[in-house]
Amino acid sequence: MKKLIKFFKKLKLFDILIIILFLILTGAFFVFFFRQSKYLTVKLKVSEKNVLYAWSTPPYWFANLFKPGMKGKDGLGRVTAEVLDVYFYESAPANKALYLTLNLRTTYNTRSQEYVYEGTPVAIGDGLRVNFGKITVEGLVIEVEGLKNPYEEVFFQVKAQYFDLKENSVFSETTGVEPFVADSIKIGDKVFDSSSKIVAEVIGKEALPAKKNTFDDKGNVYLKLDPRKKDVFLKLKIRAKKINNEFYFFDDIRIKVDQVLPLHFSHISIYPVITEMEQIQ
């Protein structure tokens, strides 16, 4: 003990600073490399990282890059992120809504009681950026292991009318669509998600001569039949999610009368408007 005291007395200020710096670096090394880590499963919606703008969807070519088993690693070669599952559906002719189930290497902060990935907190509603080597993806955390948004899967039978939204407006003379559009919609047409589940199916169709407003020279309005265009009435069976007594097509489209349903078949995209709805299962 006396020898140890004598040793410290001989130390100069510079020596003491070196020892303190060594202890700090050693402590930092152990904290960084030997701190307890935990792999956490989360679901990421690939979109804007701000929850207020989370409706945006990536282009199809970007969504097609992701496959289960993809891994991201840190500078020491440790796996920091792995894609467990990829789920997507067509949200527009050139876009896909993309959901990634990820296994993330995180650390748990006991004081704040939150998980942290690469310096970013991981919680529902937080934005997250994940690197997979040559691919970087950003999105919004919508599910975290142990805390999910419960829903019940149900089916609806809806009646809908397809309007040509590109041409029709409040001043349009007719609600009809071109004959080749009406003819391309067939009973049995289906919309699938990436897991090959049928999310929408045409189970009935009626195409009638479109009604058309005509005017005489005195401004009188007459309702006649358009000689060319068709009014298309559809009967659809759709898969829906029941969340808090509300029903959603896919994740964010409310099922209710006067709601537009985006239906992206393999050969055509249409946007019929719900006129009647009934839960069947």
C-alpha positions as CSV (number, residue, x, y, z in Angstrom):
1,M,0.0,0.0,0.0
2,K,2.9,2.3,0.9
3,K,4.6,1.5,-2.4
4,L,1.4,2.4,-4.3
5,I,1.1,5.7,-2.4
6,K,4.7,6.5,-3.2
7,F,4.1,5.6,-6.9
8,F,1.2,8.1,-7.2
9,K,3.2,10.8,-5.4
10,K,5.9,10.5,-8.1
11,L,3.4,11.0,-10.9
12,K,3.5,14.3,-12.7
13,L,0.4,16.1,-14.0
14,F,1.0,14.8,-17.6
15,D,1.2,11.2,-16.3
16,I,-2.1,11.6,-14.4
17,L,-3.8,13.0,-17.5
18,I,-2.6,10.0,-19.6
19,I,-3.9,7.5,-17.0
20,I,-7.3,9.3,-16.8
21,L,-7.5,9.3,-20.6
22,F,-6.6,5.6,-20.7
23,L,-9.4,4.8,-18.2
24,I,-11.9,6.8,-20.2
25,L,-11.0,5.1,-23.4
26,T,-11.1,1.7,-21.8
27,G,-14.5,2.4,-20.3
28,A,-15.8,3.7,-23.7
29,F,-14.5,0.6,-25.4
30,F,-16.3,-1.8,-23.0
31,V,-19.5,0.2,-23.2
32,F,-19.4,0.3,-27.0
33,F,-18.4,-3.3,-27.7
34,F,-19.7,-5.2,-24.8
35,R,-23.0,-3.4,-24.0
36,Q,-26.0,-5.6,-24.0
37,S,-27.8,-5.7,-27.4
38,K,-31.1,-7.2,-28.3
39,Y,-32.6,-8.1,-31.6
40,L,-36.0,-6.5,-32.1
41,T,-38.6,-7.3,-34.7
42,V,-40.3,-4.3,-36.2
43,K,-42.5,-3.6,-39.3
44,L,-41.5,-0.7,-41.4
45,K,-43.8,1.1,-43.9
46,V,-41.6,2.4,-46.6
47,S,-42.7,6.0,-47.1
48,E,-42.0,9.5,-45.8
49,K,-40.6,9.2,-42.2
50,N,-43.1,11.8,-40.9
51,V,-46.3,10.1,-39.8
52,L,-48.3,13.0,-41.3
53,Y,-47.0,12.2,-44.8
54,A,-47.0,8.4,-44.6
55,W,-49.3,7.9,-47.6
56,S,-46.5,8.2,-50.1
57,T,-45.4,4.9,-51.8
58,P,-42.1,3.9,-53.6
59,P,-41.8,3.1,-57.3
60,Y,-42.2,-0.5,-58.3
61,W,-38.6,-0.9,-59.2
62,F,-37.4,0.1,-55.7
63,A,-40.0,-2.2,-54.0
64,N,-38.8,-5.2,-56.2
65,L,-35.2,-4.9,-54.8
66,F,-36.1,-6.3,-51.3
67,K,-36.1,-10.0,-50.5
68,P,-36.2,-12.0,-47.3
69,G,-32.7,-12.7,-46.0
70,M,-31.2,-9.4,-47.0
71,K,-28.8,-8.2,-44.3
72,G,-27.1,-5.0,-43.2
73,K,-23.8,-5.0,-41.3
74,D,-21.7,-2.6,-39.3
75,G,-18.0,-1.8,-39.7
76,L,-17.1,-4.9,-37.7
77,G,-19.1,-7.2,-39.8
78,R,-21.9,-7.7,-37.3
79,V,-25.4,-8.1,-38.7
80,T,-27.4,-5.0,-37.6
81,A,-30.5,-5.6,-39.7
82,E,-32.2,-8.5,-41.6
83,V,-35.3,-8.6,-43.8
84,L,-37.6,-11.3,-42.4
85,D,-40.6,-10.7,-44.7
86,V,-41.6,-8.4,-47.6
87,Y,-45.2,-7.5,-48.2
88,F,-46.5,-5.2,-50.9
89,Y,-49.5,-4.4,-53.1
90,E,-49.9,-2.1,-56.1
91,S,-51.0,1.3,-54.9
92,A,-50.8,3.0,-58.3
93,P,-49.9,1.8,-61.8
94,A,-46.2,2.6,-61.2
95,N,-46.0,2.4,-57.4
96,K,-46.2,-0.3,-54.7
97,A,-47.1,0.1,-51.0
98,L,-44.2,-1.7,-49.3
99,Y,-43.9,-3.2,-45.8
100,L,-40.7,-4.7,-44.5
101,T,-40.6,-6.9,-41.4
102,L,-37.1,-6.4,-40.0
103,N,-34.9,-7.9,-37.3
104,L,-32.8,-5.0,-35.9
105,R,-29.8,-5.2,-33.6
106,T,-30.7,-2.6,-30.9
107,T,-29.6,-1.5,-27.5
108,Y,-32.0,-0.9,-24.6
109,N,-31.8,2.3,-22.6
110,T,-33.0,1.4,-19.1
111,R,-33.5,5.1,-18.2
112,S,-35.7,6.1,-21.1
113,Q,-37.0,2.6,-21.5
114,E,-36.6,2.7,-25.3
115,Y,-34.8,0.7,-27.9
116,V,-32.2,2.4,-30.0
117,Y,-31.0,1.4,-33.5
118,E,-27.9,3.1,-34.9
119,G,-28.5,6.0,-32.6
120,T,-32.2,6.3,-33.6
121,P,-35.0,5.5,-31.1
122,V,-37.3,2.6,-32.3
123,A,-40.9,3.2,-31.5
124,I,-44.2,3.2,-33.4
125,G,-44.6,6.5,-35.2
126,D,-40.8,7.1,-35.4
127,G,-39.0,7.4,-38.7
128,L,-36.2,4.9,-39.4
129,R,-33.4,4.7,-41.9
130,V,-31.8,1.2,-42.5
131,N,-28.8,0.5,-44.7
132,F,-28.4,-2.9,-46.5
133,G,-25.0,-2.2,-48.1
134,K,-25.9,-1.0,-51.5
135,I,-29.5,-0.2,-50.6
136,T,-30.8,2.3,-48.1
137,V,-34.5,2.4,-47.1
138,E,-36.4,4.9,-45.1
139,G,-39.8,4.6,-43.6
140,L,-42.2,4.7,-40.6
141,V,-42.3,2.1,-37.8
142,I,-45.9,0.8,-37.6
143,E,-45.3,-2.3,-35.5
144,V,-42.9,-3.2,-32.7
145,E,-42.4,-6.6,-31.2
146,G,-44.9,-7.0,-28.4
147,L,-47.0,-4.1,-29.5
148,K,-49.1,-4.5,-32.6
149,N,-52.3,-2.9,-34.0
150,P,-54.9,-5.7,-33.6
151,Y,-57.4,-6.2,-36.4
152,E,-60.0,-8.6,-37.6
153,E,-60.1,-9.8,-41.2
154,V,-63.5,-9.6,-42.8
155,F,-65.1,-9.6,-46.2
156,F,-67.5,-7.2,-47.9
157,Q,-69.7,-7.3,-50.9
158,V,-70.0,-3.9,-52.4
159,K,-71.7,-2.4,-55.4
160,A,-69.8,0.2,-57.3
161,Q,-70.0,2.4,-60.4
162,Y,-67.0,3.1,-62.5
163,F,-66.7,6.7,-63.7
164,D,-64.0,8.0,-66.0
165,L,-62.5,10.4,-63.4
166,K,-60.0,11.7,-66.0
167,E,-62.8,13.1,-68.2
168,N,-65.8,13.6,-66.0
169,S,-66.5,16.5,-63.7
170,V,-69.6,18.3,-62.4
171,F,-70.0,19.8,-65.9
172,S,-69.7,16.6,-67.8
173,E,-72.5,15.5,-70.1
174,T,-72.1,11.8,-69.3
175,T,-70.8,9.5,-66.5
176,G,-69.9,6.8,-69.1
177,V,-66.6,5.3,-70.0
178,E,-65.2,4.3,-73.4
179,P,-66.5,0.9,-74.7
180,F,-63.0,-0.7,-74.8
181,V,-62.6,0.2,-71.1
182,A,-66.0,-1.3,-70.2
183,D,-65.2,-4.5,-72.2
184,S,-61.9,-5.0,-70.6
185,I,-63.4,-5.5,-67.1
186,K,-64.5,-9.1,-66.7
187,I,-66.3,-11.2,-64.1
188,G,-63.6,-13.1,-62.3
189,D,-60.9,-10.4,-62.5
190,K,-58.9,-10.4,-59.3
191,V,-56.5,-8.1,-57.4
192,F,-53.8,-10.0,-55.4
193,D,-51.3,-8.9,-52.8
194,S,-47.7,-10.1,-52.6
195,S,-48.7,-13.2,-50.5
196,S,-51.1,-14.3,-53.4
197,K,-54.2,-13.5,-51.3
198,I,-57.2,-12.3,-53.3
199,V,-58.0,-8.8,-51.9
200,A,-60.7,-7.9,-54.5
201,E,-62.7,-9.9,-57.1
202,V,-65.3,-8.9,-59.6
203,I,-68.3,-11.1,-59.1
204,G,-70.8,-9.2,-61.1
205,K,-70.9,-6.7,-63.9
206,E,-73.4,-4.7,-65.9
207,A,-72.5,-2.3,-68.7
208,L,-75.4,-0.2,-70.0
209,P,-75.6,2.7,-72.5
210,A,-74.5,5.7,-70.6
211,K,-76.9,8.4,-69.7
212,K,-76.2,11.8,-71.2
213,N,-77.4,15.3,-70.6
214,T,-78.4,17.2,-73.7
215,F,-79.6,20.8,-74.0
216,D,-81.9,22.6,-76.5
217,D,-81.5,26.2,-77.6
218,K,-83.7,27.4,-74.8
219,G,-81.5,25.9,-72.1
220,N,-83.8,23.0,-71.3
221,V,-82.0,19.8,-70.1
222,Y,-82.9,16.4,-71.4
223,L,-81.6,13.0,-70.3
224,K,-80.8,10.7,-73.2
225,L,-78.6,7.7,-73.9
226,D,-75.1,8.2,-75.2
227,P,-74.7,6.2,-78.5
228,R,-71.1,5.2,-77.7
229,K,-70.2,5.3,-74.0
230,K,-71.1,2.8,-71.2
231,D,-72.2,3.1,-67.6
232,V,-70.4,0.3,-65.8
233,F,-71.9,-1.2,-62.6
234,L,-69.8,-3.7,-60.6
235,K,-70.4,-6.2,-57.8
236,L,-67.2,-6.8,-55.8
237,K,-66.0,-9.1,-53.1
238,I,-63.3,-7.4,-51.1
239,R,-61.1,-8.4,-48.2
240,A,-61.0,-5.8,-45.4
241,K,-59.5,-5.1,-42.0
242,K,-61.7,-4.2,-39.0
243,I,-60.0,-1.8,-36.7
244,N,-62.0,-0.1,-33.9
245,N,-65.3,-0.8,-35.7
246,E,-64.0,0.9,-38.8
247,F,-63.3,-1.0,-42.0
248,Y,-60.3,-0.6,-44.3
249,F,-59.3,-1.8,-47.7
250,F,-55.6,-2.6,-47.5
251,D,-54.4,-0.4,-44.7
252,D,-55.6,3.2,-45.3
253,I,-58.7,3.2,-47.5
254,R,-61.9,3.5,-45.6
255,I,-64.8,1.3,-46.9
256,K,-67.9,3.5,-47.0
257,V,-70.4,4.7,-49.6
258,D,-69.0,7.3,-52.0
259,Q,-65.4,6.1,-51.4
260,V,-63.2,5.4,-54.4
261,L,-61.6,1.9,-54.5
262,P,-58.3,1.7,-56.4
263,L,-58.3,-1.6,-58.2
264,H,-55.1,-2.5,-60.1
265,F,-55.8,-5.6,-62.1
266,S,-53.0,-7.1,-64.2
267,H,-54.4,-5.6,-67.4
268,I,-56.1,-2.4,-66.2
269,S,-56.4,0.0,-63.3
270,I,-59.9,1.3,-62.4
271,Y,-61.3,3.5,-59.7
272,P,-64.9,2.6,-59.0
273,V,-67.0,4.5,-56.4
274,I,-68.9,2.4,-53.8
275,T,-72.7,2.9,-54.0
276,E,-73.7,0.0,-51.6
277,M,-71.9,-2.1,-49.1
278,E,-72.6,-5.2,-47.0
279,Q,-70.4,-7.2,-44.6
280,I,-70.7,-10.9,-45.6
281,Q,-68.2,-12.6,-43.3
